[in-house]
């Protein structure tokens, strides 16, 4: 990303705001029904958005939709997203899992195997 951004989603719209000024940088309307749950996660220069049975990949700098895939099993309740590099999103459960991941990683880093 070229500048620090904050992402938000409301119904079918995803927004990017300048982290320093709060000004809106872009707004993208996603295809499909409204759906009430939207989950966002950024990893490796891509903004992933799960919403109402679809997973979208967006360019975080411009808001362009790079690709969309549909899976009927993603339509149920909030979707938690996680990437292979450890980025996690999806409400309180994701926060707990992320905290547990970091605690485990920190514990493993400090473990020498000595007793």
BELNOR-V79670 format. One record per residue. RES is the residue in one letter. PSI is psi in degrees with one decimal (999 if undefined). OMEGA is omega in whole degrees, -180 to 180 (NA if undefined). BURIAL is # if it has 16 or more other C-alpha atoms within 10 Angstrom, else .. Layout:
# BELNOR-V79670
res = [RES RES]
psi = [PSI PSI]
omega = [OMEGA OMEGA]
burial = [BURIAL BURIAL]
This chain:
# BELNOR-V79670
res = [X X X X X X X X X X X X X X X X X X X X X X X X X X X X X X X X X X X X X X X X X X X X X X X X X X X X X X X X X X X X X X X X X X X X X X X X X X X X X X X X X X X X X X X X X X X X X X X X X X X X X X X X X X X X X X X X X X X]
psi = [141.8 -29.4 154.8 126.4 155.2 133.4 144.6 158.0 138.2 117.6 -113.9 3.2 139.1 137.5 149.5 135.0 143.4 124.9 -25.4 -35.1 -20.3 1.0 142.5 131.5 -43.8 164.0 130.4 132.5 122.0 149.3 157.6 -171.2 168.3 -57.3 140.5 -19.1 128.4 132.0 136.7 143.3 142.3 133.8 139.0 40.4 17.4 137.9 117.3 134.3 120.8 129.3 123.6 53.2 5.3 149.3 123.8 146.0 126.2 150.0 117.5 -22.6 -32.9 -18.4 5.0 138.5 119.2 -41.7 162.2 138.6 151.8 140.1 117.9 -26.4 -11.8 1.2 -9.7 117.0 -169.4 140.5 132.6 134.5 141.5 143.8 165.1 -18.8 -0.8 -1.5 133.0 142.9 150.6 43.3 -158.6 -40.1 -43.0 -38.3 -41.6 -45.0 -39.4 -42.2 -41.9 -40.5 -46.9 -37.7 -42.0 -44.0 -41.3 -40.3 -40.9 -35.9 -30.5 -2.3 127.5 -15.7 -8.4 149.6 999]
omega = [-177 180 177 -178 172 -177 178 178 175 -179 -176 -173 174 -177 170 179 175 -177 -179 -173 -176 180 178 179 178 175 179 175 180 179 174 -180 -177 -179 -174 -177 176 179 -179 170 178 177 175 176 178 174 180 -177 175 -177 171 175 -179 173 -179 171 -178 171 -175 -180 -174 -178 179 176 -179 176 177 174 -178 177 -175 -180 177 -177 -171 175 179 178 174 178 174 179 -178 179 175 176 -175 175 175 173 -173 179 179 179 178 -179 180 178 179 178 -178 178 179 180 -179 178 180 -180 -179 -178 -180 -177 179 178 NA]
burial = [. . . . # . # . # . . # . # # # # . . . . . . . # # # # . # . . . . . . # # # # # # . . . # # # # # # # # # # # # # # # # . # . # . . . . . . . . # # . . # # # # # . . . . . # # # . . . # . . . # . . . . . . . . . . . . . . . . .]
